[in-house]
Amino acid sequence: MGILSWIIMGLIVGLVAKLIMPGRDPGGMIITILIGIAGAFVGGFIGSFLGLGSVTGFNIGSFLLALGGAIILLILYRLMKR
């Protein structure tokens, strides 16, 4: 995936993760995109480690792995913010 694809995927994943886990998290659109992109990396790493696959493009498997990674990062971010 190219850099533009990562940004678009990060935006979509970050927004969906925020919809699943609403709350008063600081940061705007850029933080949401960064959490989504980082979530794709985390989800891809965990998915590869567990043998579930990796984030390879715009498909449902990659989206779910990236979403799982973004949710994990949101949970960790909220725990550290306390």
C-alpha positions as CSV (number, residue, x, y, z in Angstrom):
1,M,0.0,0.0,0.0
2,G,1.2,3.5,-0.8
3,I,1.4,6.3,1.7
4,L,-1.9,7.8,0.5
5,S,-3.6,4.5,1.0
6,W,-2.3,4.2,4.5
7,I,-3.6,7.7,5.3
8,I,-7.0,6.9,3.9
9,M,-7.2,3.6,5.7
10,G,-5.9,5.2,8.9
11,L,-8.6,7.9,8.7
12,I,-11.4,5.3,8.1
13,V,-10.1,2.9,10.8
14,G,-9.5,5.8,13.3
15,L,-13.0,7.1,12.8
16,V,-14.6,3.7,13.2
17,A,-12.6,3.0,16.3
18,K,-13.7,6.3,17.8
19,L,-17.3,5.4,17.0
20,I,-16.9,2.1,18.7
21,M,-15.2,3.6,21.7
22,P,-16.6,7.1,22.1
23,G,-15.1,9.4,24.8
24,R,-13.4,12.6,25.5
25,D,-10.0,11.9,23.9
26,P,-7.9,15.0,23.1
27,G,-6.8,15.5,19.6
28,G,-8.6,16.0,16.3
29,M,-8.5,14.6,12.9
30,I,-4.7,14.2,12.7
31,I,-4.6,12.2,16.0
32,T,-7.4,10.1,14.7
33,I,-5.5,9.3,11.5
34,L,-2.3,8.6,13.4
35,I,-4.1,6.2,15.7
36,G,-5.7,4.5,12.7
37,I,-2.3,4.1,10.9
38,A,-0.6,2.9,14.0
39,G,-3.5,0.6,14.7
40,A,-3.0,-0.9,11.2
41,F,0.6,-1.6,12.1
42,V,-0.2,-3.1,15.5
43,G,-3.1,-5.1,14.1
44,G,-0.9,-6.4,11.2
45,F,1.8,-7.4,13.6
46,I,-0.6,-9.2,16.0
47,G,-2.4,-10.8,13.1
48,S,0.9,-12.1,11.6
49,F,2.1,-13.3,15.0
50,L,-1.2,-15.2,15.5
51,G,-1.3,-16.5,11.9
52,L,-4.5,-14.5,11.1
53,G,-2.9,-12.6,8.2
54,S,-1.7,-9.1,7.8
55,V,-2.8,-5.7,6.6
56,T,-2.3,-5.9,2.8
57,G,-4.7,-3.5,1.3
58,F,-8.3,-2.4,1.3
59,N,-10.2,-5.6,2.1
60,I,-12.3,-6.7,5.1
61,G,-9.6,-8.8,6.7
62,S,-7.1,-5.9,6.7
63,F,-9.8,-3.5,7.9
64,L,-10.7,-5.8,10.8
65,L,-7.0,-6.3,11.8
66,A,-6.4,-2.5,11.6
67,L,-9.5,-1.8,13.6
68,G,-8.5,-4.2,16.3
69,G,-5.1,-2.6,16.5
70,A,-6.6,0.9,16.7
71,I,-9.0,-0.2,19.5
72,I,-6.0,-1.7,21.4
73,L,-4.1,1.6,21.0
74,L,-7.1,3.6,22.2
75,I,-7.4,1.5,25.3
76,L,-3.7,1.8,26.0
77,Y,-3.9,5.6,25.4
78,R,-6.8,6.0,27.8
79,L,-5.1,3.9,30.5
80,M,-1.9,6.0,30.2
81,K,-3.9,9.2,30.3
82,R,-5.4,8.4,33.7
